[in-house]
Amino acid sequence: MFGERRRRVIDDTTPIDFKNVEFLRRFLTETGRIVPRRISGNSMQRQRELTRAIKRARQIALLPFAGPDGY
């Protein structure tokens, strides 16, 4: 199920920006949930930055709170 979703963040110097929606979408499931760090392969600090950026993007309506079905 998650085998194809597994991504490793190779470059830790890449900034995580809440305005970079295409980058953030890679860490969301089809239902709009944030992919856990054991699946995404991020470090704890990078996962916190990623979560904070996704939540900020949701607040200003760049990303949806729910998936395409509305759940």
Backbone atoms as SQL, in Angstrom:
CREATE TABLE atoms (id INTEGER PRIMARY KEY, chain TEXT, resi INTEGER, resn TEXT, atom TEXT, x REAL, y REAL, z REAL);
INSERT INTO atoms VALUES
  (1, 'A', 1, 'MET', 'N', 0.814, -1.189, 0.000),
  (2, 'A', 1, 'MET', 'CA', 0.000, 0.000, 0.000),
  (3, 'A', 1, 'MET', 'C', 0.860, 1.257, 0.000),
  (4, 'A', 2, 'PHE', 'N', 1.822, 1.338, 0.933),
  (5, 'A', 2, 'PHE', 'CA', 2.637, 2.534, 1.005),
  (6, 'A', 2, 'PHE', 'C', 3.989, 2.356, 0.317),
  (7, 'A', 3, 'GLY', 'N', 4.238, 1.208, -0.290),
  (8, 'A', 3, 'GLY', 'CA', 5.528, 0.974, -0.903),
  (9, 'A', 3, 'GLY', 'C', 5.875, 1.994, -1.964),
  (10, 'A', 4, 'GLU', 'N', 4.912, 2.375, -2.771),
  (11, 'A', 4, 'GLU', 'CA', 5.172, 3.356, -3.805),
  (12, 'A', 4, 'GLU', 'C', 5.178, 4.780, -3.261),
  (13, 'A', 5, 'ARG', 'N', 4.653, 5.010, -2.053),
  (14, 'A', 5, 'ARG', 'CA', 4.608, 6.337, -1.458),
  (15, 'A', 5, 'ARG', 'C', 5.903, 6.680, -0.720),
  (16, 'A', 6, 'ARG', 'N', 6.753, 5.696, -0.494),
  (17, 'A', 6, 'ARG', 'CA', 7.964, 5.913, 0.291),
  (18, 'A', 6, 'ARG', 'C', 8.932, 6.817, -0.466),
  (19, 'A', 7, 'ARG', 'N', 9.270, 7.936, 0.161),
  (20, 'A', 7, 'ARG', 'CA', 10.201, 8.875, -0.438),
  (21, 'A', 7, 'ARG', 'C', 11.235, 9.253, 0.607),
  (22, 'A', 8, 'ARG', 'N', 12.444, 9.350, 0.205),
  (23, 'A', 8, 'ARG', 'CA', 13.511, 9.766, 1.104),
  (24, 'A', 8, 'ARG', 'C', 13.873, 11.205, 0.778),
  (25, 'A', 9, 'VAL', 'N', 13.924, 12.020, 1.811),
  (26, 'A', 9, 'VAL', 'CA', 14.376, 13.389, 1.624),
  (27, 'A', 9, 'VAL', 'C', 15.896, 13.337, 1.678),
  (28, 'A', 10, 'ILE', 'N', 16.508, 13.392, 0.522),
  (29, 'A', 10, 'ILE', 'CA', 17.954, 13.215, 0.437),
  (30, 'A', 10, 'ILE', 'C', 18.678, 14.485, 0.878),
  (31, 'A', 11, 'ASP', 'N', 18.219, 15.618, 0.403),
  (32, 'A', 11, 'ASP', 'CA', 18.904, 16.875, 0.667),
  (33, 'A', 11, 'ASP', 'C', 18.244, 17.579, 1.845),
  (34, 'A', 12, 'ASP', 'N', 18.920, 17.601, 2.986),
  (35, 'A', 12, 'ASP', 'CA', 18.358, 18.255, 4.160),
  (36, 'A', 12, 'ASP', 'C', 18.467, 19.768, 4.108),
  (37, 'A', 13, 'THR', 'N', 19.172, 20.289, 3.126),
  (38, 'A', 13, 'THR', 'CA', 19.294, 21.740, 3.019),
  (39, 'A', 13, 'THR', 'C', 18.166, 22.358, 2.203),
  (40, 'A', 14, 'THR', 'N', 17.318, 21.540, 1.578),
  (41, 'A', 14, 'THR', 'CA', 16.194, 22.055, 0.812),
  (42, 'A', 14, 'THR', 'C', 15.193, 22.700, 1.762),
  (43, 'A', 15, 'PRO', 'N', 14.878, 23.964, 1.562),
  (44, 'A', 15, 'PRO', 'CA', 13.938, 24.617, 2.474),
  (45, 'A', 15, 'PRO', 'C', 12.517, 24.112, 2.263),
  (46, 'A', 16, 'ILE', 'N', 11.787, 23.966, 3.350),
  (47, 'A', 16, 'ILE', 'CA', 10.379, 23.584, 3.285),
  (48, 'A', 16, 'ILE', 'C', 9.574, 24.863, 3.415),
  (49, 'A', 17, 'ASP', 'N', 8.864, 25.214, 2.355),
  (50, 'A', 17, 'ASP', 'CA', 8.113, 26.457, 2.323),
  (51, 'A', 17, 'ASP', 'C', 6.635, 26.134, 2.163),
  (52, 'A', 18, 'PHE', 'N', 5.776, 26.810, 2.925),
  (53, 'A', 18, 'PHE', 'CA', 4.353, 26.521, 2.857),
  (54, 'A', 18, 'PHE', 'C', 3.734, 26.985, 1.546),
  (55, 'A', 19, 'LYS', 'N', 4.431, 27.808, 0.770),
  (56, 'A', 19, 'LYS', 'CA', 3.908, 28.264, -0.513),
  (57, 'A', 19, 'LYS', 'C', 4.237, 27.310, -1.658),
  (58, 'A', 20, 'ASN', 'N', 5.103, 26.347, -1.412),
  (59, 'A', 20, 'ASN', 'CA', 5.474, 25.350, -2.415),
  (60, 'A', 20, 'ASN', 'C', 4.496, 24.176, -2.336),
  (61, 'A', 21, 'VAL', 'N', 3.339, 24.340, -2.950),
  (62, 'A', 21, 'VAL', 'CA', 2.232, 23.397, -2.801),
  (63, 'A', 21, 'VAL', 'C', 2.545, 22.055, -3.453),
  (64, 'A', 22, 'GLU', 'N', 3.197, 22.054, -4.592),
  (65, 'A', 22, 'GLU', 'CA', 3.498, 20.795, -5.276),
  (66, 'A', 22, 'GLU', 'C', 4.431, 19.922, -4.441),
  (67, 'A', 23, 'PHE', 'N', 5.375, 20.526, -3.759),
  (68, 'A', 23, 'PHE', 'CA', 6.273, 19.778, -2.884),
  (69, 'A', 23, 'PHE', 'C', 5.507, 19.199, -1.701),
  (70, 'A', 24, 'LEU', 'N', 4.599, 19.986, -1.115),
  (71, 'A', 24, 'LEU', 'CA', 3.850, 19.538, 0.056),
  (72, 'A', 24, 'LEU', 'C', 2.845, 18.449, -0.285),
  (73, 'A', 25, 'ARG', 'N', 2.295, 18.464, -1.487),
  (74, 'A', 25, 'ARG', 'CA', 1.311, 17.445, -1.892),
  (75, 'A', 25, 'ARG', 'C', 1.911, 16.047, -1.914),
  (76, 'A', 26, 'ARG', 'N', 3.217, 15.961, -2.098),
  (77, 'A', 26, 'ARG', 'CA', 3.853, 14.639, -2.106),
  (78, 'A', 26, 'ARG', 'C', 3.795, 13.967, -0.750),
  (79, 'A', 27, 'PHE', 'N', 3.562, 14.742, 0.303),
  (80, 'A', 27, 'PHE', 'CA', 3.524, 14.199, 1.661),
  (81, 'A', 27, 'PHE', 'C', 2.107, 14.128, 2.205),
  (82, 'A', 28, 'LEU', 'N', 1.115, 14.134, 1.321),
  (83, 'A', 28, 'LEU', 'CA', -0.288, 13.963, 1.701),
  (84, 'A', 28, 'LEU', 'C', -0.830, 12.703, 1.057),
  (85, 'A', 29, 'THR', 'N', -1.725, 12.014, 1.765),
  (86, 'A', 29, 'THR', 'CA', -2.369, 10.841, 1.187),
  (87, 'A', 29, 'THR', 'C', -3.516, 11.290, 0.286),
  (88, 'A', 30, 'GLU', 'N', -4.187, 10.342, -0.323),
  (89, 'A', 30, 'GLU', 'CA', -5.303, 10.653, -1.198),
  (90, 'A', 30, 'GLU', 'C', -6.465, 11.270, -0.422),
  (91, 'A', 31, 'THR', 'N', -6.562, 10.932, 0.860),
  (92, 'A', 31, 'THR', 'CA', -7.640, 11.472, 1.685),
  (93, 'A', 31, 'THR', 'C', -7.260, 12.785, 2.360),
  (94, 'A', 32, 'GLY', 'N', -6.043, 13.283, 2.112),
  (95, 'A', 32, 'GLY', 'CA', -5.632, 14.568, 2.649),
  (96, 'A', 32, 'GLY', 'C', -4.902, 14.505, 3.972),
  (97, 'A', 33, 'ARG', 'N', -4.548, 13.317, 4.426),
  (98, 'A', 33, 'ARG', 'CA', -3.827, 13.183, 5.697),
  (99, 'A', 33, 'ARG', 'C', -2.329, 13.291, 5.460),
  (100, 'A', 34, 'ILE', 'N', -1.603, 13.748, 6.481),
  (101, 'A', 34, 'ILE', 'CA', -0.155, 13.883, 6.391),
  (102, 'A', 34, 'ILE', 'C', 0.481, 12.505, 6.536),
  (103, 'A', 35, 'VAL', 'N', 1.405, 12.191, 5.634),
  (104, 'A', 35, 'VAL', 'CA', 2.084, 10.902, 5.654),
  (105, 'A', 35, 'VAL', 'C', 3.017, 10.860, 6.861),
  (106, 'A', 36, 'PRO', 'N', 2.981, 9.791, 7.671),
  (107, 'A', 36, 'PRO', 'CA', 3.854, 9.715, 8.847),
  (108, 'A', 36, 'PRO', 'C', 5.322, 9.606, 8.453),
  (109, 'A', 37, 'ARG', 'N', 6.178, 9.934, 9.397),
  (110, 'A', 37, 'ARG', 'CA', 7.601, 9.982, 9.083),
  (111, 'A', 37, 'ARG', 'C', 8.203, 8.609, 8.850),
  (112, 'A', 38, 'ARG', 'N', 7.624, 7.566, 9.381),
  (113, 'A', 38, 'ARG', 'CA', 8.145, 6.217, 9.124),
  (114, 'A', 38, 'ARG', 'C', 7.884, 5.809, 7.679),
  (115, 'A', 39, 'ILE', 'N', 6.880, 6.421, 7.052),
  (116, 'A', 39, 'ILE', 'CA', 6.592, 6.156, 5.645),
  (117, 'A', 39, 'ILE', 'C', 7.376, 7.113, 4.749),
  (118, 'A', 40, 'SER', 'N', 7.404, 8.385, 5.119),
  (119, 'A', 40, 'SER', 'CA', 8.050, 9.382, 4.262),
  (120, 'A', 40, 'SER', 'C', 9.569, 9.329, 4.358),
  (121, 'A', 41, 'GLY', 'N', 10.103, 8.854, 5.480),
  (122, 'A', 41, 'GLY', 'CA', 11.541, 8.751, 5.624),
  (123, 'A', 41, 'GLY', 'C', 12.202, 10.028, 6.110),
  (124, 'A', 42, 'ASN', 'N', 11.426, 10.993, 6.559),
  (125, 'A', 42, 'ASN', 'CA', 11.985, 12.240, 7.066),
  (126, 'A', 42, 'ASN', 'C', 12.539, 12.056, 8.470),
  (127, 'A', 43, 'SER', 'N', 13.456, 12.942, 8.842),
  (128, 'A', 43, 'SER', 'CA', 13.911, 12.972, 10.221),
  (129, 'A', 43, 'SER', 'C', 12.831, 13.646, 11.062),
  (130, 'A', 44, 'MET', 'N', 12.979, 13.592, 12.369),
  (131, 'A', 44, 'MET', 'CA', 11.963, 14.161, 13.240),
  (132, 'A', 44, 'MET', 'C', 11.839, 15.671, 13.045),
  (133, 'A', 45, 'GLN', 'N', 12.965, 16.335, 12.912),
  (134, 'A', 45, 'GLN', 'CA', 12.943, 17.785, 12.722),
  (135, 'A', 45, 'GLN', 'C', 12.324, 18.160, 11.382),
  (136, 'A', 46, 'ARG', 'N', 12.683, 17.430, 10.320),
  (137, 'A', 46, 'ARG', 'CA', 12.117, 17.721, 8.993),
  (138, 'A', 46, 'ARG', 'C', 10.615, 17.427, 8.967),
  (139, 'A', 47, 'GLN', 'N', 10.176, 16.391, 9.681),
  (140, 'A', 47, 'GLN', 'CA', 8.752, 16.073, 9.715),
  (141, 'A', 47, 'GLN', 'C', 7.978, 17.167, 10.438),
  (142, 'A', 48, 'ARG', 'N', 8.558, 17.734, 11.501),
  (143, 'A', 48, 'ARG', 'CA', 7.906, 18.839, 12.198),
  (144, 'A', 48, 'ARG', 'C', 7.794, 20.057, 11.294),
  (145, 'A', 49, 'GLU', 'N', 8.868, 20.364, 10.565),
  (146, 'A', 49, 'GLU', 'CA', 8.828, 21.493, 9.629),
  (147, 'A', 49, 'GLU', 'C', 7.790, 21.255, 8.543),
  (148, 'A', 50, 'LEU', 'N', 7.733, 20.041, 8.044),
  (149, 'A', 50, 'LEU', 'CA', 6.790, 19.686, 7.000),
  (150, 'A', 50, 'LEU', 'C', 5.355, 19.798, 7.495),
  (151, 'A', 51, 'THR', 'N', 5.081, 19.296, 8.696),
  (152, 'A', 51, 'THR', 'CA', 3.747, 19.370, 9.273),
  (153, 'A', 51, 'THR', 'C', 3.330, 20.818, 9.478),
  (154, 'A', 52, 'ARG', 'N', 4.245, 21.627, 9.981),
  (155, 'A', 52, 'ARG', 'CA', 3.952, 23.048, 10.205),
  (156, 'A', 52, 'ARG', 'C', 3.647, 23.750, 8.880),
  (157, 'A', 53, 'ALA', 'N', 4.406, 23.426, 7.829),
  (158, 'A', 53, 'ALA', 'CA', 4.186, 24.046, 6.521),
  (159, 'A', 53, 'ALA', 'C', 2.853, 23.610, 5.917),
  (160, 'A', 54, 'ILE', 'N', 2.490, 22.340, 6.079),
  (161, 'A', 54, 'ILE', 'CA', 1.203, 21.860, 5.549),
  (162, 'A', 54, 'ILE', 'C', 0.050, 22.533, 6.272),
  (163, 'A', 55, 'LYS', 'N', 0.156, 22.673, 7.587),
  (164, 'A', 55, 'LYS', 'CA', -0.916, 23.308, 8.342),
  (165, 'A', 55, 'LYS', 'C', -1.046, 24.786, 7.992),
  (166, 'A', 56, 'ARG', 'N', 0.075, 25.459, 7.753),
  (167, 'A', 56, 'ARG', 'CA', 0.009, 26.862, 7.335),
  (168, 'A', 56, 'ARG', 'C', -0.609, 26.999, 5.961),
  (169, 'A', 57, 'ALA', 'N', -0.265, 26.084, 5.045),
  (170, 'A', 57, 'ALA', 'CA', -0.839, 26.120, 3.702),
  (171, 'A', 57, 'ALA', 'C', -2.339, 25.844, 3.742),
  (172, 'A', 58, 'ARG', 'N', -2.783, 25.008, 4.661),
  (173, 'A', 58, 'ARG', 'CA', -4.216, 24.760, 4.801),
  (174, 'A', 58, 'ARG', 'C', -4.939, 25.987, 5.341),
  (175, 'A', 59, 'GLN', 'N', -4.291, 26.717, 6.249),
  (176, 'A', 59, 'GLN', 'CA', -4.922, 27.892, 6.840),
  (177, 'A', 59, 'GLN', 'C', -5.189, 28.983, 5.810),
  (178, 'A', 60, 'ILE', 'N', -4.312, 29.138, 4.846),
  (179, 'A', 60, 'ILE', 'CA', -4.526, 30.177, 3.839),
  (180, 'A', 60, 'ILE', 'C', -5.080, 29.587, 2.535),
  (181, 'A', 61, 'ALA', 'N', -5.635, 28.377, 2.624),
  (182, 'A', 61, 'ALA', 'CA', -6.393, 27.719, 1.548),
  (183, 'A', 61, 'ALA', 'C', -5.554, 27.374, 0.324),
  (184, 'A', 62, 'LEU', 'N', -4.287, 27.075, 0.508),
  (185, 'A', 62, 'LEU', 'CA', -3.491, 26.558, -0.584),
  (186, 'A', 62, 'LEU', 'C', -3.647, 25.049, -0.703),
  (187, 'A', 63, 'LEU', 'N', -3.916, 24.393, 0.429),
  (188, 'A', 63, 'LEU', 'CA', -4.157, 22.954, 0.461),
  (189, 'A', 63, 'LEU', 'C', -5.505, 22.712, 1.133),
  (190, 'A', 64, 'PRO', 'N', -6.231, 21.670, 0.730),
  (191, 'A', 64, 'PRO', 'CA', -7.510, 21.380, 1.389),
  (192, 'A', 64, 'PRO', 'C', -7.314, 20.686, 2.728),
  (193, 'A', 65, 'PHE', 'N', -8.289, 20.856, 3.607),
  (194, 'A', 65, 'PHE', 'CA', -8.269, 20.153, 4.882),
  (195, 'A', 65, 'PHE', 'C', -8.645, 18.694, 4.700),
  (196, 'A', 66, 'ALA', 'N', -9.488, 18.401, 3.728),
  (197, 'A', 66, 'ALA', 'CA', -9.956, 17.037, 3.481),
  (198, 'A', 66, 'ALA', 'C', -9.596, 16.639, 2.059),
  (199, 'A', 67, 'GLY', 'N', -9.789, 15.377, 1.765),
  (200, 'A', 67, 'GLY', 'CA', -9.516, 14.869, 0.437),
  (201, 'A', 67, 'GLY', 'C', -10.590, 15.264, -0.556),
  (202, 'A', 68, 'PRO', 'N', -10.562, 14.711, -1.759),
  (203, 'A', 68, 'PRO', 'CA', -11.529, 15.090, -2.791),
  (204, 'A', 68, 'PRO', 'C', -12.964, 14.693, -2.458),
  (205, 'A', 69, 'ASP', 'N', -13.148, 13.695, -1.571),
  (206, 'A', 69, 'ASP', 'CA', -14.497, 13.270, -1.196),
  (207, 'A', 69, 'ASP', 'C', -15.095, 14.126, -0.105),
  (208, 'A', 70, 'GLY', 'N', -14.274, 14.929, 0.553),
  (209, 'A', 70, 'GLY', 'CA', -14.762, 15.795, 1.615),
  (210, 'A', 70, 'GLY', 'C', -14.699, 15.183, 2.994),
  (211, 'A', 71, 'TYR', 'N', -14.052, 14.027, 3.134),
  (212, 'A', 71, 'TYR', 'CA', -13.957, 13.371, 4.437),
  (213, 'A', 71, 'TYR', 'C', -12.691, 13.748, 5.140);
